[in-house]
Amino acid sequence: MTQLSVNVNKIATLRNSRGGSLPHLLKLSELILDSGAHGITVHPRSDERHITKQDVFELQEFLQGYNQKITKLGFSKKEYNIEGEPSERFCELVLKAKPDQATLVPVKPGEITSDHGFDFGNPMTFKTLQPIVKTLREEGIRVSLFMETDFRYYDQVVALGAERIELYTGPFAHAYDLSKTEGMKIFDSYQKAAIEANKLGLAVNAGHDLDTNNLLVFSHLPFLKEVSIGHRLISQSLVDGLEKTVKDYLRVLSQGSGS
C-alpha cells in the first residue's frame, strides 16, 4: 500500500496566528499517527511562518519516543520527512534533525506554497544540488527531489545520487477539480513519468493538493511509494475530524495499485 505522510504545516499556521501552543502540534501529530498515517512531513521555511526550528526538533524527539514505543509492540516505524530549499540553512537543519527523508524543493521568494519542480534545463540546478545531496546521503538520509512529469531530466536525479522523486501533483489536482475527464487527460503524463522513473531505479513519491476525490484516480499511479498531503487533509479534518479524515485517506489509498 502507498504510504501516507501527513504534512502538519497548517496546524502550525493556525497555532502561530494566535500565539501560544494551541492547536498542539505534537498531540495532533500523535493523533495522526495513531489513526494509521505512516509518517509526518514538515516544510520549515526560513521565515518560520508555520513550522519553526523548535518544532523540527520537538517533532524529532517526539517521533523517536513514539517509534521506540510502537516497535516494541511489533508495529512498523513511522517516518519523518523534512522538505525545504537546497540551501546551507536547510542542510544544516536537516543534518541536526536526522529525518528519514529530506525532500528538496525549489523555492521562489514570496511564494505561498511550492508550485513547480526543479528545472534541470538550467545547469546551475545540478551544481546547486550536488553537494547538498552528497552530504545528506553520506549521513544516511534518504533524498527525494520535487519534480514535474518531464522525465527527460530524471537521469540527472540519478546522477546526483537521490533515491526518489516527488511528483508535483498541482496540475493534476487542478485539472481534476474541473472534472474527472480533465484530470484523466493529464494523469497520463504522470503515469509515463512514474514508469520512466522506475526504469531508472527511482522510487516515486507525490504531493500537492491530493484529496480523497482525486486520489480515487491518482492512487492507481504505477510504483507510487508515498504521498505527502497537508492542506486539503487538514481542511477536510475541520469538517470530519482528524482521525476520520486520516482513515478516509488511507482507505482510498488502499484501493490503488501501490508500490
PyMOL commands that set and color helices and strands:
alter all, ss='L'
color gray80, all
select helices_A, chain A and resi 9-18+25-34+53-72+88-97+123-138+151-160+170-178+180-199+215-218+231-240+242-254
alter helices_A, ss='H'
color red, helices_A
select strands_A, chain A and resi 3-7+39-42+79-84+101-104+142-147+164-168+203-207+224-229
alter strands_A, ss='S'
color yellow, strands_A
deselect
rebuild
show_as cartoon
